[in-house]
Amino acid sequence: MPEKYPNGTVRALLLTNQVTEVTRQALTERLETSYRKPDFFSETAFGLLKAICRRLVPQDENQPHIDIAGGIDERLVQNKSDGWRYDTMPADGEAYKLGLAGVEETASLLFEASFQSLSEEQQDEVLQQIQQEDAPGETWKKLPANRFFEELLAEATTNYYSHPLAQEAIGYVGMADVPGWQRIGLNQLEDREPKEIMINDE
């Protein structure tokens, strides 16, 4: 069964004339960015955010990690947004601060412990209750739990899959934005698209 795509395929493609300079610069910066210290969040809140992101988007311990929480912190510091928000949600920065406090409150009420000290199964239970709007806690009377979960999951996923290493893991070469796409039939691949490595278990 297919296991992965050849290492280096996306990074090699970034060096070709099939990628525009603007795209190359953006993705190269992501490759070269190391883990950042928080500027928007406190160290405590940032540690909690990282723990939550590890459950929402688990990463292979044997592969380089993508700094999902750092990307969220950076966006909030720069006061960037999608240009819209649900009318039941406060501004992004306030929503994150309230939501993280809510996660801790729910963890304490359910398990009498901080979120980071819980087992992975217990952490998942906390997050699932928040997603389903079943989570206990006064915080969720001020902030819609399901909307907070939705926004956090969407941003964590976006931060992960916009990174070249994640794109390489799934064989995505959509950043090759110069030539366009000609082979659009079922199972048709452009020459630049990597082929899956087939692993023989025998």
SVG drawing of the C-alpha trace seen along z (x, -y; Angstrom):
<svg xmlns="http://www.w3.org/2000/svg" viewBox="-24 -44 40 56">
<polyline fill="none" stroke="black" stroke-width="0.4" points="0.0,0.0 1.2,-3.6 3.1,-4.9 4.6,-8.3 6.0,-10.4 9.7,-10.7 11.5,-13.1 12.5,-16.4 10.0,-16.5 8.3,-19.7 11.5,-21.4 13.1,-20.5 10.1,-21.9 10.5,-25.2 13.8,-25.7 12.4,-25.4 10.9,-27.9 7.5,-26.3 6.9,-28.3 6.4,-32.1 8.8,-34.2 6.2,-35.4 5.1,-31.8 8.7,-30.6 9.6,-33.3 6.5,-32.6 7.1,-28.8 10.9,-29.2 10.3,-31.5 8.1,-28.8 10.7,-26.2 13.4,-28.4 11.3,-29.6 12.2,-27.9 9.9,-27.7 9.0,-31.1 8.5,-32.3 5.0,-33.8 4.5,-37.5 0.7,-37.6 0.1,-34.8 1.6,-34.3 4.0,-31.4 1.3,-29.5 -1.4,-30.1 1.0,-29.3 1.9,-26.0 -1.8,-25.2 -2.3,-26.2 0.5,-23.9 -0.9,-21.0 -4.3,-21.5 -2.8,-21.7 -1.0,-18.4 -4.4,-16.8 -6.1,-18.5 -3.3,-17.9 -1.0,-15.1 2.4,-15.1 4.9,-12.3 7.4,-12.4 10.1,-11.1 9.6,-14.0 10.4,-17.7 7.5,-19.5 5.5,-22.3 5.0,-25.2 1.2,-25.5 0.8,-27.4 3.6,-29.8 1.7,-30.6 -1.4,-31.5 0.6,-33.7 2.2,-35.5 -1.1,-36.2 -2.6,-37.6 0.5,-39.8 0.2,-41.2 -3.6,-41.7 -4.4,-39.8 -7.7,-38.2 -9.9,-36.7 -11.9,-40.0 -15.0,-38.5 -16.2,-36.7 -19.3,-35.1 -21.5,-37.8 -21.5,-35.7 -17.7,-35.7 -15.5,-38.5 -12.4,-39.7 -9.9,-36.9 -7.5,-37.8 -10.1,-38.0 -11.8,-34.8 -8.5,-32.9 -7.8,-34.1 -11.4,-33.3 -11.4,-29.9 -8.1,-28.8 -9.3,-29.8 -12.5,-27.8 -10.5,-24.7 -8.7,-24.9 -11.9,-25.4 -13.5,-22.4 -10.5,-20.2 -10.6,-21.2 -14.4,-20.6 -14.3,-17.2 -11.0,-15.8 -9.8,-18.1 -6.6,-18.8 -5.0,-21.1 -5.5,-20.2 -1.7,-19.6 -1.6,-17.1 -4.4,-14.9 -3.9,-11.8 -4.5,-12.0 -7.8,-10.3 -8.9,-12.8 -7.7,-15.7 -9.7,-14.4 -12.8,-14.2 -12.4,-17.8 -12.1,-18.9 -15.0,-16.8 -17.3,-18.2 -16.3,-21.7 -16.9,-20.9 -20.4,-19.4 -21.3,-22.4 -21.6,-20.0 -18.6,-21.3 -19.1,-22.6 -17.8,-26.0 -18.9,-29.6 -16.6,-30.6 -18.8,-29.0 -21.7,-31.3 -19.6,-34.2 -18.1,-32.4 -19.9,-29.8 -17.9,-26.6 -18.5,-25.1 -17.6,-28.2 -14.3,-28.5 -13.5,-24.9 -14.4,-25.3 -12.2,-28.4 -9.3,-26.9 -9.4,-23.6 -9.6,-25.5 -6.6,-27.7 -4.5,-24.8 -5.3,-22.8 -4.5,-25.7 -1.2,-26.4 -0.2,-22.8 -1.1,-22.2 0.2,-25.5 3.7,-24.4 5.9,-22.7 6.7,-19.8 3.1,-18.9 2.5,-19.4 5.3,-17.1 3.9,-14.4 0.7,-14.3 2.3,-14.8 0.7,-18.2 2.4,-20.4 -0.2,-23.1 2.3,-25.7 3.7,-25.2 1.6,-28.1 3.3,-29.0 2.3,-26.2 -1.3,-25.6 -3.1,-22.3 -3.7,-20.4 -4.3,-16.8 -7.5,-17.1 -9.0,-13.6 -9.5,-10.9 -6.1,-9.7 -4.2,-11.8 -1.0,-13.4 1.1,-16.2 4.8,-15.3 5.7,-17.5 3.4,-15.6 5.3,-13.0 4.3,-9.4 3.5,-7.4 6.2,-5.0 4.7,-1.5 5.8,0.5 5.9,4.3 5.1,5.8 6.2,9.3"/>
</svg>
